[in-house]
């Protein structure tokens, strides 16, 4: 006689986890109940049952409500990421005919907003069955710990080569140009590099040496090349420049709208090819290779026909 042992997964109910996730985020059973359209008593019962199931206290009761214990805080982070992934997988199944037609892309935000998204209608017309989900990421990450199939990344060749477990295709060199609000030109068509060295310089935190390199390329001494307000994204730097806070050193393609409207002007026509470039980065082991390859081919083809440098 053969006896089949059925292994039951050690997983609490999804309802209990959803209640825990909401209560952990709000630090309140009442607000969790409002979010989930349940009674406060129902949420409390679910969380009591979850703590009994785990044998661990997840919340501490206080005079003002509840707070997470150390164990509860750690568990909440894990549960939130798992629920988010499950939700994403569910939406994929609901919205598409299969995994091969979906790409999860991590992208540097300004490039995604200003360059990629305006061209998505072209992608859709050429590959109507392909669905692209975009999140913003500015730094390397482990693909094995994320839902992403590929990434649009801006970095140096060294940074790309050190991104473990990946391969990359170079898309565009990053070319930067000084821009500013019209008022900073003080009635002049452009400024000399010498004049610019005495003006406020807006810094890109991901490119801390950009201004120093630009002034060195012009043969101009700029003691304040590393000084000035710092911003993480090109879109932030451009917005600060529009407000007249200083000169910005940005890829002109990413501020075309501001240049066309006249919110920004080219302060000096001397471009600099930076040490960085834009890459499509993919994991060496790709479970979604067919869809990702379609996207890569489209990117390369579009860039080849429209641009050589950014």
C-alpha positions in Angstrom: 0.0 0.0 0.0 1.3 3.4 -1.0 0.7 6.3 1.3 0.9 9.8 -0.3 2.0 12.5 2.0 0.6 15.9 1.0 2.9 18.7 2.1 0.9 21.7 3.2 2.6 25.0 2.7 3.4 27.0 5.9 1.6 30.1 4.7 -1.1 32.1 6.6 -4.3 33.0 4.8 -4.1 35.8 2.3 -6.8 37.7 4.1 -4.7 37.7 7.3 -1.7 38.9 5.4 -3.7 41.7 3.7 -4.9 42.8 7.1 -1.4 42.7 8.5 0.0 44.6 5.6 -2.6 47.4 5.9 -2.3 47.6 9.7 1.5 47.7 9.5 1.4 50.6 7.0 -1.2 52.6 9.0 -0.1 51.5 12.5 -3.8 51.4 13.1 -6.4 48.6 13.0 -9.2 51.1 12.4 -7.5 52.7 9.3 -6.7 49.2 8.0 -10.3 48.2 8.4 -11.4 51.3 6.4 -8.9 50.6 3.6 -10.1 46.9 3.3 -13.8 47.7 3.8 -13.9 45.5 6.9 -14.9 46.1 10.5 -12.2 46.9 13.0 -13.2 43.7 14.9 -12.7 41.6 11.8 -9.2 43.0 11.3 -8.4 42.5 14.9 -9.5 38.8 14.8 -7.4 38.2 11.6 -4.3 39.7 13.3 -4.8 37.8 16.5 -5.1 34.6 14.5 -2.0 35.5 12.5 0.0 36.1 15.7 -1.2 32.8 17.1 -0.3 31.0 13.9 3.2 32.5 13.9 3.7 32.2 17.6 5.2 35.8 17.4 3.8 39.1 18.6 3.6 41.4 15.6 2.1 44.5 17.4 2.5 46.2 20.7 -0.7 47.8 22.1 -0.2 51.4 23.3 -2.5 54.1 24.7 -2.6 55.6 21.2 -3.1 52.5 19.2 -0.6 49.9 18.0 3.0 49.8 16.9 5.0 47.1 15.2 7.4 45.0 17.2 10.9 44.4 15.8 9.7 41.0 14.5 6.6 42.6 13.1 8.6 45.3 11.3 10.8 42.7 9.6 7.9 40.6 8.7 5.9 43.6 7.3 8.7 44.4 4.9 8.7 40.9 3.5 4.9 40.6 3.3 4.6 43.9 1.5 7.1 42.9 -1.2 5.4 39.5 -1.7 1.9 41.0 -1.9 3.1 43.6 -4.4 4.7 40.9 -6.5 1.5 38.8 -6.3 -0.6 41.7 -7.3 1.7 42.5 -10.2 1.6 38.9 -11.4 -2.2 38.9 -11.1 -2.5 42.1 -13.2 -0.2 40.6 -15.8 -2.5 37.6 -16.2 -5.6 39.8 -16.3 -4.3 42.3 -18.8 -2.4 40.1 -21.3 -2.5 36.8 -23.1 0.7 35.6 -21.6 4.0 36.3 -19.9 5.9 36.6 -23.2 4.0 39.8 -24.1 4.9 41.7 -20.9 8.1 43.4 -20.1 8.9 44.9 -16.6 11.4 47.7 -17.2 13.4 49.6 -14.6 14.5 53.0 -16.1 16.2 56.2 -15.1 13.2 58.5 -14.7 14.0 61.5 -16.9 15.1 59.5 -19.8 12.0 57.3 -19.5 9.7 60.4 -19.2 11.3 62.6 -21.9 12.6 60.1 -24.4 11.0 56.7 -24.1 7.4 57.3 -23.3 6.8 59.8 -26.2 8.0 56.9 -28.5 5.9 54.2 -27.0 3.2 54.7 -29.6 5.8 53.6 -32.2 6.5 50.5 -30.2 2.8 49.7 -29.8 2.2 50.1 -33.6 5.1 47.7 -34.4 4.4 45.2 -31.6 0.8 45.6 -30.5 0.9 42.5 -28.3 3.8 43.9 -26.2 3.0 45.5 -22.9 5.6 47.6 -21.1 5.5 48.3 -17.4 7.9 51.0 -16.2 9.3 51.7 -12.8 12.1 54.1 -11.9 15.5 52.9 -10.7 18.6 55.0 -10.9 21.2 52.5 -9.5 22.1 48.9 -10.2 20.2 46.2 -8.4 20.0 42.4 -8.4 17.6 41.1 -11.1 17.2 37.9 -9.1 15.6 40.0 -6.2 13.4 42.1 -8.5 10.5 41.6 -11.0 12.4 43.4 -13.8 13.3 41.9 -17.1 15.6 44.7 -18.1 16.8 48.1 -17.2 17.5 51.4 -19.0 20.5 52.6 -17.1 22.8 55.6 -17.3 26.4 55.0 -16.2 30.0 54.6 -17.0 31.4 51.5 -18.7 33.1 50.5 -15.4 29.8 50.7 -13.6 28.0 48.6 -16.2 30.8 46.0 -16.2 30.5 45.7 -12.5 26.8 45.0 -12.5 26.9 41.3 -11.6 25.0 38.7 -13.6 24.1 41.0 -16.5 24.9 41.9 -20.0 24.5 45.3 -21.6 23.9 47.0 -24.9 25.2 50.5 -25.3 22.4 52.7 -26.7 23.6 56.4 -26.6 26.4 58.5 -25.4 25.3 61.1 -23.0 26.1 64.6 -24.3 25.5 67.6 -21.9 25.1 71.3 -22.6 24.8 74.2 -20.2 21.3 75.8 -20.0 19.7 78.4 -17.8 16.7 80.6 -17.4 16.7 83.6 -19.8 17.2 86.1 -16.9 20.6 84.6 -16.1 21.8 85.6 -19.6 21.3 89.3 -18.6 20.3 90.3 -22.1 23.2 88.4 -23.8 22.7 85.7 -26.4 25.1 83.4 -24.7 27.7 83.4 -21.9 31.4 82.8 -22.0 32.8 79.9 -19.9 34.7 82.5 -17.9 31.4 84.3 -17.1 29.7 81.1 -16.2 32.4 80.1 -13.7 31.1 83.0 -11.5 27.4 82.0 -11.6 25.6 79.5 -9.4 26.0 76.0 -10.7 23.3 73.4 -10.2 24.8 70.0 -9.4 23.6 66.5 -10.5 24.2 64.2 -7.5 24.7 61.2 -9.8 27.3 63.1 -11.8 29.3 65.1 -9.2 32.2 65.9 -11.5 30.2 67.0 -14.5 30.8 70.7 -14.2 34.5 70.3 -13.3 34.9 68.2 -16.5 33.1 70.7 -18.6 35.2 73.6 -17.4 38.4 71.6 -17.9 37.3 70.9 -21.5 37.0 74.7 -22.1 40.3 75.4 -20.5 38.7 77.6 -17.8 39.5 77.6 -14.1 36.3 77.2 -12.0 37.0 77.0 -8.3 33.3 76.6 -7.6 32.8 73.8 -10.1 31.8 71.4 -7.3 29.7 73.9 -5.3 26.0 74.5 -5.6 22.6 72.9 -4.9 22.4 69.2 -5.7 19.6 67.3 -7.3 19.3 63.5 -8.0 17.3 63.7 -11.3 17.8 65.7 -14.5 14.2 66.7 -14.3 14.8 68.3 -10.9 17.9 70.0 -12.1 16.1 71.4 -15.1 13.2 72.5 -13.0 15.6 74.4 -10.7 17.2 76.0 -13.7 13.8 77.2 -15.0 13.3 78.9 -11.6 16.5 80.8 -12.1 18.4 79.1 -9.4 21.5 78.6 -11.5 23.1 77.0 -14.6 22.3 73.3 -15.4 24.4 70.9 -17.3 22.0 68.5 -18.9 21.4 66.4 -22.1 19.6 68.9 -24.4 17.2 66.1 -25.6 15.8 65.8 -22.1 14.9 69.5 -21.9 13.6 70.1 -25.4 10.2 71.1 -24.1 11.7 73.8 -21.9 14.0 75.0 -24.7 11.1 75.2 -27.2 8.9 77.1 -24.7 11.8 79.5 -23.9 11.8 78.6 -20.3 15.4 77.6 -20.7 18.1 78.9 -23.1 21.4 77.4 -24.1 23.9 79.3 -22.0 26.9 78.2 -24.0 27.0 76.1 -27.1 30.0 74.0 -26.0 28.8 70.4 -25.6 30.6 67.7 -23.7 30.4 64.0 -24.3 30.3 62.8 -20.7 31.9 59.6 -19.4 28.4 58.1 -19.1 26.1 56.5 -21.7 22.7 55.0 -21.7 22.5 51.2 -21.7 19.9 48.5 -21.9 20.9 46.0 -19.2 19.6 42.4 -19.1 20.2 39.5 -16.8 22.4 36.8 -18.2 19.6 34.3 -17.4 16.5 35.7 -19.0 13.2 34.0 -18.4 11.4 36.5 -20.7 14.0 36.5 -23.5 11.6 36.7 -26.5 9.8 39.8 -25.4 12.9 41.5 -24.0 14.7 40.8 -27.3 11.8 42.5 -29.2 12.2 45.5 -27.0 15.9 45.6 -27.4 15.7 45.4 -31.2 13.2 48.2 -31.3 15.3 50.4 -29.0 18.5 49.9 -31.1 16.6 50.4 -34.4 14.9 53.6 -33.1 18.1 55.1 -31.8 20.0 54.2 -34.9 17.5 56.0 -37.1 16.9 59.0 -34.9 20.0 59.6 -32.8 23.7 58.9 -32.6 24.3 60.8 -29.3 22.1 62.1 -26.6 
